[in-house]
Amino acid sequence: MPHAPSHVVTVILRRMRQEARPEVIATHARLRAAAAQAEGFLGAQDSWLPPHGDEIDLVTVFSFRSRRDLEAWDRAPERQRLIADLDRHCLDISERAAFDGLALLQPDRVRVSKPETVAILIGLILTLGWLADLLLPPFPEPGRTVLAVSVNVCLISYGFLPWSIRLLDALKRKAR
């Protein structure tokens, strides 16, 4: 059975002087138009962060159908020309990271599949939901639900999910 390509997101951060913003907006519009012609392009979103002093940050998220489509776009001569034009306005070198599948949820250097990660998430959500019902004092909805979900998300994201994925990865390595 062929493996379906996964959705890939790439995040780029650029810091520049505020006076460069109009030229950056114009160049970035040309970059987005070129990206729209690329194979597998799904969309882009820009966010200007609040200024700090005379500097401002632009965060751009590009979305592609697969990592192969993103890599082809990265090699495109038009992209490289437009990026060079954008980067001449940058005060810092652009930071860039690409994420696909459940990569944001998994700790580095583990070999746990998406179904295993989803099974772990479901187990953690059910277990922590049961514990919340036992431990949280009774108070009116929706506050109780908001508190329970917030605690679950924090505990799962920063503690239990990375720990349980590392544990499963270690168990899988020992079994080999």
VMD Tcl script that draws the C-alpha trace (Angstrom):
set ca {
  {0.00 0.00 0.00}
  {1.55 3.34 -0.99}
  {2.25 5.84 1.75}
  {0.12 8.99 1.38}
  {2.08 12.24 1.55}
  {1.52 14.30 4.68}
  {0.63 17.96 4.93}
  {3.75 20.08 5.59}
  {3.93 23.52 7.16}
  {7.00 25.73 7.08}
  {7.38 28.74 9.38}
  {9.66 31.68 8.53}
  {10.48 34.58 10.87}
  {11.98 37.82 9.58}
  {12.98 40.83 11.67}
  {13.35 44.16 9.90}
  {13.23 47.89 10.45}
  {9.69 49.30 10.35}
  {10.51 51.59 7.43}
  {11.24 48.50 5.26}
  {7.70 47.17 5.75}
  {6.11 48.59 2.53}
  {8.86 47.17 0.30}
  {8.77 43.84 2.16}
  {4.98 43.65 1.70}
  {5.34 44.21 -2.06}
  {8.13 41.64 -2.43}
  {6.30 39.18 -0.22}
  {3.18 39.50 -2.39}
  {5.29 38.48 -5.41}
  {6.71 35.55 -3.39}
  {3.21 34.35 -2.46}
  {2.06 34.66 -6.08}
  {5.03 32.55 -7.20}
  {4.36 30.00 -4.44}
  {0.73 29.75 -5.57}
  {2.04 28.37 -8.88}
  {4.18 25.73 -7.17}
  {3.15 22.08 -7.14}
  {1.33 21.14 -3.92}
  {0.99 24.68 -2.55}
  {-1.97 24.83 -0.15}
  {-1.77 28.39 1.16}
  {0.13 30.95 3.20}
  {-0.57 33.16 6.17}
  {1.32 36.23 7.37}
  {1.31 37.79 10.82}
  {3.02 41.03 11.76}
  {4.04 40.94 15.40}
  {3.76 44.13 17.46}
  {6.72 46.44 16.88}
  {9.53 46.62 19.40}
  {11.40 49.88 19.06}
  {12.05 50.57 15.40}
  {11.99 46.85 14.51}
  {9.11 44.61 13.48}
  {8.78 40.86 12.90}
  {6.95 39.11 10.07}
  {5.94 35.49 10.68}
  {4.97 33.59 7.54}
  {3.48 30.11 7.41}
  {3.52 28.30 4.06}
  {1.59 25.07 3.68}
  {2.35 22.35 1.13}
  {0.77 18.98 0.37}
  {4.02 17.06 1.00}
  {7.63 17.49 2.03}
  {8.67 16.74 -1.57}
  {6.51 19.66 -2.81}
  {8.07 21.96 -0.20}
  {11.59 20.88 -1.16}
  {10.83 21.49 -4.85}
  {9.59 24.98 -3.97}
  {12.73 25.60 -1.90}
  {14.89 24.86 -4.97}
  {12.85 27.02 -7.38}
  {14.98 29.80 -8.90}
  {12.14 32.37 -8.64}
  {11.80 31.62 -4.91}
  {15.53 31.97 -4.34}
  {15.58 35.33 -6.15}
  {12.62 36.69 -4.17}
  {13.99 35.38 -0.85}
  {17.31 37.10 -1.53}
  {15.39 40.32 -2.18}
  {13.43 39.91 1.07}
  {16.43 38.96 3.13}
  {18.34 42.12 2.21}
  {15.80 43.93 4.46}
  {16.29 41.54 7.38}
  {18.24 42.47 10.45}
  {18.52 38.82 11.47}
  {18.90 35.72 9.35}
  {15.52 34.14 8.69}
  {14.64 31.29 10.99}
  {12.87 28.47 9.22}
  {11.35 25.24 10.43}
  {9.21 22.67 8.61}
  {6.66 20.48 10.38}
  {4.67 17.60 9.01}
  {2.32 15.05 10.48}
  {2.48 15.01 14.26}
  {6.08 16.23 14.42}
  {5.21 19.08 16.79}
  {3.87 16.63 19.36}
  {6.75 14.18 19.35}
  {10.07 14.63 21.13}
  {13.20 14.63 18.97}
  {14.83 11.38 17.83}
  {11.97 8.98 18.49}
  {10.50 6.42 16.15}
  {6.84 6.24 17.12}
  {4.21 6.04 14.40}
  {1.25 8.39 14.04}
  {-1.28 5.68 15.08}
  {0.80 4.95 18.19}
  {0.94 8.66 19.03}
  {-2.83 9.00 18.55}
  {-3.45 5.94 20.75}
  {-1.25 7.46 23.47}
  {-3.11 10.79 23.19}
  {-6.51 9.11 23.47}
  {-5.39 7.10 26.50}
  {-3.98 10.19 28.20}
  {-7.09 12.28 27.49}
  {-9.41 9.59 28.88}
  {-7.25 8.98 31.95}
  {-6.77 12.64 32.79}
  {-10.47 13.35 32.16}
  {-11.39 10.61 34.65}
  {-8.91 11.99 37.19}
  {-10.27 15.51 36.70}
  {-13.78 14.28 37.50}
  {-12.46 12.75 40.72}
  {-10.17 15.56 41.84}
  {-11.71 18.84 40.69}
  {-14.11 20.47 43.12}
  {-17.67 20.85 41.88}
  {-18.33 24.22 40.29}
  {-20.55 25.39 37.43}
  {-19.98 24.77 33.75}
  {-18.39 25.96 31.46}
  {-15.65 26.97 33.92}
  {-15.12 23.37 35.03}
  {-14.72 22.17 31.44}
  {-12.34 25.02 30.56}
  {-10.21 24.26 33.62}
  {-10.18 20.50 32.96}
  {-9.27 20.92 29.29}
  {-6.57 23.51 30.08}
  {-4.97 21.26 32.70}
  {-5.18 18.26 30.36}
  {-3.57 20.11 27.45}
  {-0.72 21.43 29.60}
  {-0.04 18.11 31.30}
  {-0.23 16.12 28.07}
  {1.78 18.55 25.92}
  {4.60 19.26 28.33}
  {4.79 16.15 30.46}
  {2.91 12.98 29.78}
  {3.03 12.83 25.96}
  {6.81 13.36 25.60}
  {7.45 10.97 28.51}
  {5.12 8.24 27.20}
  {6.47 8.51 23.64}
  {10.04 8.17 24.90}
  {8.99 5.18 27.01}
  {7.28 3.48 24.05}
  {10.31 4.23 21.85}
  {12.66 2.68 24.46}
  {10.44 -0.39 24.76}
  {10.37 -0.79 20.97}
  {14.19 -0.55 20.81}
  {14.60 -3.20 23.49}
  {12.20 -5.52 21.65}
  {14.34 -5.35 18.49}
}
mol new
graphics top color blue
foreach p $ca { graphics top sphere $p radius 0.5 }
foreach p [lrange $ca 0 end-1] q [lrange $ca 1 end] { graphics top cylinder $p $q radius 0.2 }
display resetview
